[in-house]
């Protein structure tokens, strides 16, 4: 029986030009990460399932991402799973590498897997771009994580706004209203953007009377100075983050209802949203009780992450202006001169210039170059070799010029410098 030829639901192939745009986004992301002093790490996509279960992860019992993990077994019957995020792996890394110098600024760009419902910007395999600062409890570390991502979005042409809150602060707000079942109240508040204020208020009446619910929403309309004045825990951390981001040239919006999905956050939390739609593109925060759990000590940590799929799905219009380099700068067209073409290609590539070679009718070769946006073509035939000059054609303008091999390389080098 012939198997169905299709991709698995929630998984996707990426072909040019989409694959080229994804690769360019990754290059920009990695370059900015390095500008801020973050170092790359790589981790396995498969981990022991015991390390990913809720009872093994401090404070994460309410995290849907854990229940959505893919589970599997190897030949020996060991319980394994595909990684659903990077953060839990940091705890294992610190346990196995206790001599890592702190603070440790790491970045990782890689695949993650979640068996969850798919929608625009969300697939079951996705490429996560993640940074974390381990061992630095200062609010400057929180602000730096935000600044890194905002620079990336600026370079990608995405207009975004930073919203912030603090987990201790929202806990204090809920406790002051004396609502029952605090964790369930958090879940309802987290639905505000999805189902609206009226439905959330109705749902919250399961945990308190109408006056308590009204008080909660009135509190969530207050600015940070109110919470500072009334000595709510976490308020000073929010104010300090606002000041630290301002020094980075970034204005943030305080939003007391911001929850963030992961329950392991312990302090400031933040989301970066698209200005036009207010859709969250990116999120993160401080999680000081997670990465040191196998060392039996608390290690401060803060991080932020986003996926390539979310950017491509939610910011398609904004990313249209993103410049994507062609697969090669030059198309070499061999007119029955394969050896000479290969020799020239090697010399040009030595100078760091991308070259593609085709041996076919010139018209077909030019069609190929046009299809892949290769901007220049060089013709190599018997006449060119006799004259020791090559015809270089600008495929955007149609202009041509004859250049010696040396002139040709000098000209091309100027294009890539």
N, C-alpha and C positions, 0 to 999 in steps of 0.2 A: 504493500500500500504506500503510495506517494504521500509524504507528510505535507501538511499545509505550509506553504511558503509565505511566511509573514513574520513580522517582528512580534515579540511577546507584548501583550497589552501593558502600557506604562513604560516601555522601553523604545528607544528611537535610534535610527541611523542619522548621521549628519554628513552630508555631501557638500562639495563646493556649490555655491559661494558661502553657504551657512557655516560650513566647517572652517573656512578661512576666517570668517568674522569671529567665530568662537576662539580660534587660535590667537587672533589679534587681541581680543579682550584679555586672554590669559597672559599674553606678553606685557600688556599695560599693567595689569594687576601685579604681576611678579616684580616688574621694575619699580613700582611705587612701594611695594612691601620692602624691597631692598633699600630704597632711599631712606626709609625710617629705621634701618638697622635690624630688620627681622631676618632670621636665618631659616633656610628650608629644612624640613624633615619629611620623611616618608614612613608610612606605617602600613601593615598588612590590611587587606580588605576583609580578611577572615580573622575572627577572634573566638576564643572559648565563649560559649554561650553563658557560662556562669559569670563571666565578667560583665555581661550586658544586662543581666536580669535586674528587675527593680530592687530586690533585696540586697544586691551587691553594690548599688549605686546610692550613695548618701543623698537623701532628700529628693530622690527622683521618682517616688512612687506614683506620682500623678502624671508623668510624662508620657504622652501618647506615642512619641517616637519609639520608645522602648517596646511597647506592645506591637508596633508595626514592623518590628525587625524581621528579616528573613532568617529562618532557622534551617540548618542542614546537619548531616552527619558525614564523617569520613569513613574510610574502610574499616577502621578499628572501632567504629561505633561511638566515637567521641561527639559530644554535643557542641556544635559550632554555629556561628552566625555571621552574616555579612554586616560590616560596620554601618551604623545608621547615623553616626556623627563622629567627630574627631576628639571631642573633649574627654570622654571616658578613657580613651587610649592614653591620654596624658598621665593619668594616675598610674597606669601600668609602667609607662616609660620612666617616671620618676622613681618608682619602686626598684626597677631593674638598673637604673643609672643614677644612684644617689649622689654621685659626685658632680652632676651637672651644676655649673656655676649659675647662681641666681643673681639678679633677675635674668630669666631665660626668655628671650623674645623669638618666638617661632612662627613660621607660616607654613601652611600646607594647602595645596591645590590638588584635589583628587576626588575620586568617585565615592559616593555614598548610596545606600540602598534602603528604601522603606516601602513596605507593602501597604500603601495607603491609597485612598481615592485620588485619581488624577484630575487635574484641571489646568487652566491656562497658567503656565509658569511652573507647574509641578509635575514631575515625572517620577517613576519609581527608581530610576537610576539617575543621579544628578551629580554635577561637578560643583563641589563646594570650595569656596575660597575663604580661608580661615586664618585669623591671626590671634595669638594669645600672648600675654605678658605674665609670666609666672614668677612669683616672689617679690612683687612690687605692690605695696598696699596703698600707694599714693593716688590721689585723684588725677594727677597728671598722666598716669598710665591709662585711666579711663578715657581721658580727653584725647590722648594720642591715638587710641583705637578708632575713635570717631573721626579724627582728622585724616587718618590714612584713607578710610573709605570715602570720605567726602572729596579728597583729592582724586581718587580713582573715578568717582562719578562725574566730577568736573571734566576730567580728560575724556570721558566717554560722551560728554554732552548731555548728561542727565541732570535735570534740576531737581534737587531733593531737599527735604527739611528734616532736621533731627528733632525727635521728641524724646524726652527723658522722664524718668520717675525713679523711685527707690522702693525696693520690696519691704524694707522695714517701715517706711512711711505709709504705704497702702495697708499694711497689717495694722498699724496704729489707727488709721482712719476707720477701718472696719471694726476694730475692737472698741473704739470710742462710741460707736453706734449700738454696741451690745447685740449685734446680730448673731444668730446661732450658726453653727457649722461654717466656720471661717473659710475652709478650703472650698466648699461648694459656692460660697459667696464670691470667692475669687473667680471660679469658673464662669459664673454668671456675668461678672463685670467684664471678663475677657470677651464676652459675646457682643459687646456694645456695637462694634463696627459691623458685625455680621447680621444681627437681628433687630437692632435699633433700641432706643432708650425705653420705649413703652413696654415692649415685651420683657426686657431685662427687669424693669421695675415690677412687673407682674410676677415674674419668676422669683424675685427676691422676697416677695411677701410670704413665701414658704418658711423663711428664716427670721422674720420679724414683722412688726406691724407697719402700717402705712407711714406713721411718723418717723420710724427708724429709717425706712427706705428714703423718705424725703430728706432727712438729715444727711444721710450718706451722699446723696447726689448734690446737695448744697455744699458739702465739704469738698467734693471733687471739682467744684467750680472755683475754689479758692486759689490764690496765687501762693508762691512759695514763702513770701514774707509772713503770711498768716500762720503757716505751720511752724516757721522759725519762732515767731513770737510766742506761740502756744507750746513750744518745746516738744513737738512731735519728733520721735526718733527717726533719723534718716534725712530730716529736712536740711541740716547743715551740710550733709554730703551732697545733696542736690544743688544747694547754693554754691558749694565749692566747685562742683562740676561745671555749673553755668559760668563761673568766673574763669575756670581753666580753659574751657572751649573758646571763650571770648578772646583770650590771649592768643589762641590759634587762628583768630579771625572768623570764628564760627558762632553764629547765634543759634541757640537751641530753644525749643518750646517745652515748657513744663506741662506734663499731662498726668494728673494724679490717677487717672483710670488705666494707665498703661500697665499691663500685667507681665507680658512675655510668657511664652508657653512653658519654658523649662522651669521646673520647680526648684532646681538647685541654686538659682540666683539668690544672693545674700545681701546685696546692696544696691548701688545704682544699676538701672537697666535702661536700655535705649533702643529705639527703632529709627531707621532712616526711611522716609516715605516719599513717594513721588508727589511733587507739589500739586499737579493737576488733579489726580484721582485720590490722593491720600492713602494709596495702597502701600503696604509695607514691603520694601525691597530687601531689607537687611536688619539684623537685630543682634543684640549682645548684652553683656553686662558683667557684673562682678560675681564670681562664684568662689568664695574663700574656703568652702568646706568640702571640696570635691577632690582636687588633684593630690592632696597629701594623705588621703584616707588609708592607703596601704602602708604608709610610713608612720601611722598613728600620730600625726601632727597636722595642724592647720597651716596651709601654705596659701597666701593670698594669690588670687588669679583673676584676670579680666580678659575678655575676648569679644570678638565680633566676627560675623560671617555672613556670606550671601552666596547664592548659587548662580552659575552662568545661565541656567535655564530660566530663572526668574527674570534676570536682566533681558534675555532675548524675548521672553514671552510678554513681559509687562512694559518693556521700553522699546518695542520694535521701531516706533516712529522716531524716537529720540536717537536711536542708533543708526539711522539711515545715513547720517553724515560721517560715520566712523570710517576713517581711511583704512582700507585693508590692502596690504601690499600684495602684488601679483605673485604667483608661484616662482617666477623668474623675471629678471629685468630685461633679458635679451632672448629672443628666439633665433638660434642659428639654423639657417636653411641650407642644407648641403645639396648642391646640384652635382651629384655623382663625384663628390670629393670628400668621402668619409674620413680618410686619414687626416687630411688637412683640417677638416672641421673638428675632429677630436683633439688635435694638437692645439688649435686656437681655444677651444673650450677649456682645456686644462690651464692654459695661461691666464685666461680671464677669471676662472674660478679661484686661482691662486691669489688674486687681488680681492677676494671676498665678494665677487659679483655673481649673482645667480644666473645660470644659463640653462636653457632647454634646447635640445637638439632634435630636429626632424629631417628625415631624408625622404622627401615626397615631392610632388608637383608644387612649385612655389605658391600657387593659389590655395591649395589645401593647407599648406603650412601657415599661410597668413590667416586663413579662417580659424585654425586652431589657436593661434596667438590672440586673435580677437575674442574668441570664446572665453579665454582665461585672463583677459585684460593684460597681456604681456605688452609693454609699451614700445619695445624696439625690436627690430629684426635686422639680421646681418646675412647677406647673401654670399655664399662661398661656392664659386664655380671656376671653370677653367680660366675665363677672362680675368677674374679677380686675382687669381694666383699668378698669372703672367704679369699683370701690372703691379703686383704686390700692394694692392689697395682693395679695401673691402667696402661694399656699399652698405651704409647704415641708414635704415629708414625709421623715422618716427611714425609709429602707427596711429597716433592721435591726429597729427597734422598732415601726414603724407610727405613731409619734407625728407629729402635724401641728401647725403653727403658721402664722398669717397675719402677714406682715411687709411693711412698706413696702420700696420698692427700696433705700433707704439702710440700713434695718435688716437687710435681707437680705445686702447686701454686707459689712456689718460682722460679721455672724454667720459668714458663710462664710470671711472673712479670718482669724477666730480659729481656724478649723478647720485652716487650712494653715500658720499661723505657728508 
